[in-house]
């Protein structure tokens, strides 16, 4: 995934309305009117959100006669999951090393007076 695409995907996910739209589309295709229903905003405002999601590659819009369904495109989300996974492995390894170090600090080394004899 290119940095521009990654930036566009994260930027589009930064908005709670767009995340809610994606959550709805994860259940199946929907029209703009169906997507707009739960929000207290105009259809043009919803359309602007959809354009952001479409530019990021997160949704696509079809055309079936008069019906223009929107559908979720999972590719960019999969790319983000891969990007995040890389950092998850890094942090898991770091936390494992820290746990080993803390365990080492808690292990008694013996009484210093016992070592003199």
Helices and strands as residue ranges (DSSP letters): H 3-13, H 16-25, H 32-36, H 43-55, E 59-61, E 70-72, H 75-106, H 112-116
